[in-house]
Amino acid sequence: MTSDITKKPEPDLTKGISLADFGNQQLLRGKVGDESVVLARVGNDVMAIGGNCTHYGAPLEEGLVVGDTVRCPWHHACFSLRSGEALRAPAFDPLPCWKVERDGDHIFVRGQITATPQPALLVPVADQLENIVIVGGGAAGFACAEMLRRRGYQKNLTLLSDDTDAPCDRPNLSKDYLAGTAPEEWMPLRSEDFYTDHHIDLQLNTAVQRIDTLNHQILTKDGRSFPFDRLVLATGAEPVRPPIPGQDGAHVFTLRSFADSRHIIEHAKNARTAVVLGSGFIGLEVAASLRVRGLNVHIVSLDECPLQNVLGPELGDFIRSLHEEHGVIFHMKTSLTHIESESVTLSNGSKLAADLVILGIGVRPRTALAESADIHIDRGILVDEYLQTSVPGIYAAGDVARWHDAASGQTLRIEHWVVAERQGQTVAENLLGANKKFQDVPFFWSVHYDLTINYAGHAQSWDAIEIEGDITARDCLVRYQEKGATVAVAAIGRDRQVLEFSAAKTL
């Protein structure tokens, strides 16, 4: 992602600017020494924060001011303009804050200040919670644990994960990391020291056997038990492996974990041709990453065009043409009937060479643990507007949770990284007494070579698609409409409009 604004000369804020320099904008980028700083004008106040999002470094002057917060243009992280705190994922690290001095209409930035973060949400009942256990080491589980400590919870906090790796940047597993353009050290969400320093008992390679709701204990498959006063189920989802003969071959993979991505990379080193089953986001991103590595790539899918049920035919056909320009070969309206050691057979009778096969046809929520504890299930773990399950004191968040979305009036279960993180944060605050409804607008991004698509809202169906701009010119906003209302938008090159849609749906 590039920004024309960041290429312009940045004013020296120590020498001062005038209010007129803002023009009609609320955000203005400048420099203090070697540091980039963004000034934000909110009413009569002018505040100064670090110039780049702490998630992936997006230029915040291209973001959106909502109240006394600023939202990142790329992935919609939300920061307090007064304290710099990262209020909403995917960013967790705060922004630096700077001292602003006013002399009439002139504004000077002198140096960094220590801002006061949001006060802890602890209430008397939260102080009695001796043990909080989180099951699941993905986006929701990590975000919940991090927010609990950030908001002042100091008692026992256990994070149980059946993964071999600590929580990592999962979206990158099919993007830059798989393509070989992101080093391994970028992937963990936090270092090992973080969990030690914050007294988070991270238990990896730990599979949970059952929940003892009567005695408030988690029992693991290796015979251990963990007491809980409150429990968070963030068990996520697992890839679907279709019953295709040969799907258990050593060269056949699904992609969900850090280890999965490593295994695919290792196998790809000696592979020439890959077949990807599925034309959804994971399948397409894997295809793009493997093309960057030089493999010949075929995509096999039952759909008529890629992503047709999510983005519609116009955007789907464009994405197909983009992949074809990069050498990907599509086999649509067909599937696999057999996987051999060096080839696959399609349902139309064709045979393709394949020394690497990726199954990317979707995931299913991991609900067995909750179901065995008599927690209400319906294509996910059912939760209320506060993300609490049918059993008091047990919450669910992330890919496994199904909740009622007030904005759409629908019951949703959404497999988006940012949604999972924000649900984890909401659960953490509710455990500490916030009584906060989950009302965030769903958001995700997808990367295909040098193209990024941002999507906000949720369209389970639509009766009209309205396209503003030109898809082929990579400058468009696609509106998905139902009964005259826009329920979701997808955009290429129009980050701010997606932000504005999200803000309008939230208010």
C-alpha positions in Angstrom: 0.0 0.0 0.0 1.3 3.4 -0.9 0.2 6.9 0.0 0.7 10.0 -2.2 0.1 12.2 0.9 3.1 10.8 2.7 5.3 11.8 -0.2 4.6 15.5 0.2 6.9 17.6 2.3 5.9 17.5 5.9 5.9 20.7 7.9 8.2 21.1 10.9 5.6 21.3 13.7 8.2 22.6 16.1 8.2 25.8 14.0 4.5 26.0 14.1 1.6 25.9 11.6 -1.7 27.8 11.5 -5.2 26.5 11.7 -5.6 27.6 8.1 -3.1 24.9 7.1 -5.7 22.3 8.0 -8.0 23.5 5.2 -11.2 21.4 5.3 -9.4 18.5 6.8 -9.3 17.3 10.4 -5.9 15.6 10.1 -2.5 17.0 9.1 0.8 15.3 9.0 4.1 16.9 10.0 7.5 16.2 11.6 9.0 16.7 15.0 12.7 16.0 14.4 12.8 12.6 12.7 9.4 11.6 14.0 6.2 11.7 12.0 3.3 13.3 13.8 -0.3 13.7 13.0 -2.3 16.7 14.3 -6.0 16.1 14.8 -8.5 19.0 15.1 -11.6 18.1 17.2 -13.7 21.2 17.8 -11.5 23.7 19.5 -8.9 21.1 20.5 -5.8 20.2 18.6 -4.1 16.9 19.6 -0.9 15.3 18.3 -0.2 11.6 18.0 2.2 9.3 16.2 1.8 9.5 12.4 1.5 5.7 11.7 -0.7 3.0 12.8 1.0 0.5 15.1 -0.5 -2.4 13.3 1.0 -2.3 9.8 2.2 1.3 9.6 -0.7 3.0 7.7 -0.5 6.8 7.4 -3.1 8.0 9.9 -3.7 11.4 8.2 -5.6 9.3 5.6 -7.8 7.9 8.4 -11.1 9.2 9.8 -11.7 11.1 13.0 -14.8 9.9 14.9 -15.4 11.8 18.2 -12.0 11.9 19.9 -10.7 8.9 18.1 -8.9 8.3 14.8 -9.5 5.2 12.7 -6.8 3.6 10.6 -7.5 3.7 6.8 -6.1 0.2 6.1 -7.4 -2.2 8.7 -9.7 0.0 10.9 -7.7 0.0 14.1 -9.1 2.7 16.4 -6.9 5.0 18.6 -7.7 7.5 21.3 -6.5 11.0 20.2 -6.1 12.0 23.9 -4.1 9.0 25.2 -2.9 7.3 22.1 -4.4 4.0 23.4 -5.3 1.4 20.8 -8.9 1.1 21.7 -9.9 -1.5 19.0 -8.0 -4.2 17.2 -6.2 -5.1 15.1 -3.7 -2.7 16.7 -2.6 -3.3 20.3 0.3 -1.0 20.8 -0.5 2.6 21.7 0.6 5.7 19.7 3.0 8.2 21.2 1.3 11.5 22.2 2.9 14.9 21.8 2.5 18.3 23.6 0.6 20.9 21.7 0.9 24.6 22.4 -1.3 27.3 21.0 -0.5 30.9 20.3 -3.7 32.3 18.8 -4.2 30.5 15.5 -0.7 29.1 15.5 0.1 25.6 16.8 3.4 24.3 18.0 4.4 20.7 18.9 7.2 20.6 21.4 7.8 17.0 22.5 6.3 13.7 23.7 4.2 13.5 26.7 3.0 10.6 28.9 -0.7 10.3 28.3 -3.1 8.7 30.8 -4.7 5.5 29.4 -8.3 4.7 29.9 -9.0 3.8 33.6 -9.5 0.2 34.6 -13.0 -1.2 34.4 -12.7 -3.3 37.5 -15.8 -3.5 39.7 -16.2 -5.3 43.0 -17.5 -8.6 41.5 -14.5 -8.7 39.1 -12.1 -8.4 42.0 -13.5 -11.7 43.3 -12.6 -13.5 40.1 -9.6 -15.5 41.2 -9.4 -17.5 38.0 -10.2 -16.7 34.4 -9.6 -19.3 31.8 -9.6 -18.8 28.0 -9.7 -21.8 25.7 -8.2 -21.0 22.3 -5.0 -19.3 21.3 -6.2 -17.5 18.2 -7.3 -13.9 17.6 -10.1 -13.8 20.1 -8.3 -15.6 22.9 -5.2 -13.4 22.6 -7.2 -10.2 22.4 -9.2 -11.2 25.5 -6.1 -12.0 27.6 -4.3 -8.8 26.5 -7.3 -6.6 27.3 -7.9 -8.2 30.7 -4.3 -7.3 31.7 -4.5 -3.8 30.1 -7.7 -3.1 32.1 -6.2 -4.0 35.4 -7.2 -7.6 36.1 -4.4 -9.0 38.3 -5.6 -12.5 39.3 -4.9 -15.8 37.7 -5.2 -15.8 33.9 -4.8 -19.0 31.9 -4.7 -19.3 28.1 -5.1 -22.9 26.9 -4.2 -23.6 23.3 -3.9 -26.8 21.4 -1.6 -25.1 18.9 2.1 -25.6 18.9 2.8 -21.9 18.5 1.9 -18.8 20.5 -0.8 -16.6 19.0 0.3 -15.3 15.6 -0.7 -13.0 12.8 -3.0 -15.5 11.1 -4.0 -13.3 8.1 -0.4 -13.3 7.0 -0.2 -17.1 6.9 -1.8 -17.1 3.5 -0.4 -13.7 2.4 3.2 -12.3 2.8 4.5 -15.1 5.0 3.5 -17.8 2.6 4.7 -15.8 -0.3 8.1 -15.4 1.4 8.0 -11.7 1.8 7.4 -11.6 5.6 10.1 -13.1 7.9 9.1 -15.5 10.6 9.9 -13.1 13.4 7.1 -10.8 12.3 4.5 -13.4 12.8 4.0 -13.8 16.7 1.5 -11.2 18.0 3.7 -10.9 21.1 7.1 -12.3 22.2 7.4 -15.0 24.8 8.4 -12.3 27.3 5.0 -10.7 27.0 3.2 -13.6 28.5 5.8 -14.0 31.3 5.8 -10.2 32.1 2.0 -10.0 32.1 1.6 -13.3 34.1 -0.5 -14.9 31.4 -0.2 -18.7 31.8 0.0 -19.7 28.1 -0.3 -23.5 27.9 0.5 -24.7 24.3 -0.1 -28.2 23.0 -3.0 -28.4 25.4 -6.2 -30.1 24.2 -9.3 -29.7 26.4 -11.3 -32.8 27.1 -14.4 -31.3 28.7 -15.9 -28.5 30.8 -17.1 -29.4 34.3 -19.7 -26.6 34.7 -20.8 -27.9 38.1 -17.4 -27.7 39.7 -16.1 -24.9 37.4 -13.1 -26.8 36.1 -11.5 -27.4 32.7 -10.2 -30.9 32.2 -7.5 -31.5 29.6 -6.8 -34.7 27.6 -3.4 -35.1 29.4 -5.2 -35.3 32.8 -4.8 -31.8 34.2 -7.5 -29.5 35.5 -7.8 -25.8 35.6 -10.3 -24.1 37.9 -12.3 -21.1 36.6 -14.6 -18.5 37.9 -15.2 -17.2 34.4 -14.6 -19.1 31.2 -14.1 -17.8 27.6 -14.5 -20.2 24.7 -12.5 -19.0 21.7 -12.1 -22.4 20.1 -12.3 -21.0 16.6 -12.9 -23.2 13.5 -11.2 -26.0 11.7 -10.6 -26.5 8.0 -13.0 -28.9 6.2 -11.3 -31.9 4.6 -13.7 -33.3 2.0 -14.0 -37.1 1.7 -11.9 -37.3 -1.5 -9.8 -40.4 -1.9 -6.2 -39.4 -1.4 -6.9 -36.3 0.7 -4.7 -37.7 3.5 -1.6 -37.8 1.3 1.7 -36.2 2.5 1.5 -33.5 -0.2 -2.1 -32.5 0.7 -2.6 -29.6 3.1 -5.1 -27.3 4.7 -4.1 -23.9 6.0 -5.1 -22.7 9.5 -2.1 -22.6 11.7 1.5 -21.3 11.7 2.7 -24.9 11.4 0.4 -25.5 8.4 2.0 -22.5 6.6 5.5 -23.7 7.4 4.7 -27.2 6.1 3.3 -25.8 2.8 6.4 -23.6 2.4 8.7 -26.6 3.0 6.9 -28.8 0.5 6.7 -26.0 -2.1 10.5 -25.8 -2.2 10.5 -29.0 -4.2 7.2 -28.7 -6.0 6.5 -27.5 -9.5 2.7 -27.5 -9.8 0.1 -26.8 -7.1 -3.7 -27.5 -7.2 -5.8 -25.4 -4.9 -9.4 -26.7 -4.2 -11.6 -23.7 -3.5 -11.9 -20.1 -4.9 -12.6 -18.3 -1.7 -10.3 -15.9 0.0 -7.9 -18.5 1.4 -7.7 -20.4 -1.8 -7.0 -17.3 -3.9 -4.5 -15.9 -1.4 -2.7 -19.2 -1.3 -2.6 -19.3 -5.1 -1.2 -15.8 -5.3 1.5 -16.6 -2.7 2.5 -19.8 -4.5 2.8 -17.9 -7.8 5.2 -15.5 -6.1 7.2 -18.6 -5.2 7.3 -19.6 -8.9 4.9 -22.6 -8.8 2.4 -23.3 -11.5 -1.0 -23.0 -9.9 -4.4 -24.4 -10.8 -7.6 -23.4 -8.9 -10.5 -25.9 -8.9 -13.9 -24.8 -7.8 -17.6 -25.6 -8.0 -18.4 -21.9 -8.3 -19.1 -20.1 -11.5 -16.6 -17.3 -10.6 -14.3 -16.7 -7.6 -16.0 -15.3 -4.5 -19.3 -15.1 -6.2 -21.3 -15.5 -3.0 -19.3 -12.9 -1.1 -18.4 -10.1 -3.6 -20.7 -10.8 -6.6 -19.9 -11.6 -10.2 -18.4 -8.2 -11.3 -15.7 -8.1 -8.6 -15.3 -11.9 -8.7 -14.6 -11.9 -12.4 -12.1 -9.1 -12.0 -10.2 -11.0 -9.4 -10.2 -14.0 -11.6 -8.7 -12.0 -14.5 -6.1 -10.6 -12.1 -5.0 -14.1 -11.1 -5.0 -15.2 -14.7 -2.7 -12.3 -15.6 -0.3 -13.8 -13.0 -0.5 -17.2 -14.6 -3.1 -19.0 -12.4 -5.3 -21.4 -14.4 -9.0 -21.8 -13.3 -11.2 -24.9 -13.5 -14.6 -23.7 -12.5 -17.9 -25.6 -12.0 -15.9 -28.7 -11.2 -14.3 -30.5 -8.2 -11.8 -33.2 -7.4 -12.7 -36.9 -7.4 -9.3 -38.3 -6.6 -5.9 -37.2 -5.4 -2.9 -39.2 -6.4 0.7 -38.7 -5.4 1.6 -36.6 -8.4 -1.8 -35.7 -10.0 -5.5 -35.0 -9.3 -8.6 -36.1 -11.2 -11.4 -33.6 -11.8 -15.1 -34.4 -11.8 -15.2 -33.5 -15.5 -12.7 -36.3 -16.2 -9.7 -34.0 -16.6 -6.4 -34.9 -15.0 -3.9 -32.3 -13.7 -0.3 -32.7 -12.5 0.0 -31.8 -8.8 2.8 -32.4 -6.5 1.2 -30.0 -4.0 -2.5 -29.8 -3.1 -4.2 -27.3 -0.9 -7.7 -27.8 0.3 -9.3 -24.4 0.9 -13.1 -25.0 0.8 -13.9 -23.5 4.1 -14.0 -24.2 7.9 -16.5 -25.4 10.4 -16.9 -24.0 14.0 -15.4 -26.1 16.8 -18.4 -26.5 18.9 -18.0 -30.0 20.4 -16.6 -28.9 23.7 -19.4 -26.4 24.3 -22.1 -28.9 23.1 -20.9 -31.6 25.5 -21.3 -29.0 28.3 -24.9 -28.4 27.3 -24.2 -24.9 26.1 -26.7 -23.9 23.4 -25.4 -24.5 19.9 -26.8 -23.5 16.5 -24.1 -23.6 13.7 -21.9 -22.1 16.3 -22.0 -21.3 20.0 -25.0 -19.0 20.6 -24.3 -15.9 22.7 -26.3 -12.9 23.7 -25.5 -9.3 22.9 -22.8 -9.3 25.6 -21.3 -12.5 24.1 -22.3 -14.6 27.1 -23.5 -18.2 26.3 -26.5 -19.9 27.7 -24.5 -20.9 30.8 -23.9 -17.8 33.0 -20.3 -17.0 33.5 -19.2 -18.7 30.2 -18.6 -16.5 27.2 -17.7 -17.2 23.6 -15.9 -15.1 21.0 -14.4 -15.4 17.5 -15.1 -17.8 14.7 -17.1 -20.1 16.9 -19.6 -17.5 18.3 -23.0 -16.8 16.8 -24.6 -13.6 17.9 -27.6 -11.4 17.1 -26.4 -8.3 15.1 -28.7 -5.4 15.9 -27.7 -3.4 12.8 -28.8 -6.1 10.4 -31.4 -7.9 12.6 -29.6 -11.2 11.7 -27.9 -13.9 13.7 -24.3 -14.0 12.5 -21.2 -16.1 12.8 -18.4 -14.4 10.9 -14.9 -15.7 10.3 -13.0 -12.4 10.2 -9.8 -11.7 12.1 -10.7 -8.2 13.2 -14.2 -9.4 14.4 -12.6 -12.2 16.5 -10.1 -9.8 18.1 -12.8 -7.2 18.9 -15.1 -9.8 20.3 -12.3 -11.0 22.5 -11.7 -7.4 23.7 -15.5 -6.9 24.4 -15.6 -10.1 26.4 -12.6 -9.0 28.5 -14.3 -5.7 29.3 -17.6 -7.4 30.2 -15.8 -9.8 32.5 -14.6 -6.7 34.3 -18.0 -5.0 34.5 -18.4 -3.0 31.4 -21.7 -4.5 30.4 -20.9 -3.7 26.8 -22.9 -4.9 23.8 -20.9 -6.1 20.8 -21.9 -3.8 18.0 -18.8 -3.5 15.8 -19.3 -3.4 12.0 -17.6 -6.5 10.5 -14.5 -5.8 8.5 -11.9 -7.7 6.6 -9.2 -7.2 4.0 -7.8 -9.5 1.3 -4.6 -9.2 -0.6 -4.0 -10.5 -4.2 -0.5 -9.7 -5.5 -0.4 -5.9 -5.3 -4.2 -5.5 -4.9 -6.0 -5.0 -1.6 -9.7 -5.3 -1.2 -11.3 -3.8 2.0 -14.8 -5.0 3.0 -17.1 -3.7 5.7 -20.6 -4.8 6.8 -22.1 -8.2 6.1 -24.2 -9.2 3.1 -25.6 -12.6 3.5 -27.6 -11.8 0.4 -28.4 -8.8 -1.8 -31.0 -7.8 -4.4 -28.8 -5.2 -6.1 -25.1 -4.3 -6.5 -24.2 -0.7 -7.2 -20.6 0.1 -8.5 -19.1 3.5 -8.1 -15.9 4.1 -10.1 -14.1 1.6 -12.3 -13.2 -1.9 -11.1 -10.7 -2.5 -13.9 -8.9 0.8 -13.0 -8.6 -0.4 -9.4 -10.7 2.5 -8.2 -14.1 1.5 -7.0 -16.6 1.2 -4.2 -19.1 -1.7 -4.5 -22.3 -1.3 -2.6 -24.3 -4.4 -1.7 -28.0 -3.5 -1.3 -31.0 -5.2 0.1 -34.4 -3.5 0.0 -32.8 -0.2 -0.9 -30.4 -0.2 2.0 -26.6 -0.7 1.7 -25.7 -3.6 4.0 -22.0 -3.9 3.0 -19.3 -2.3 0.8 -16.2 -3.5 -0.8 -13.5 -1.2 -2.2 -10.3 -1.0 -4.1 -8.4 2.2 -3.6 -11.1 3.9 -1.6 -10.1 3.2 2.0 -11.7 6.3 3.4 -15.1 5.5 2.0 -15.1 2.1 3.7 -14.2 3.9 7.0 -17.0 6.3 6.5 -19.5 3.5 5.9 -18.3 1.6 9.0 -18.6 4.8 11.1 -22.1 5.5 9.9 -23.2 2.0 10.6 -21.8 2.2 14.1 -23.3 5.5 15.2 
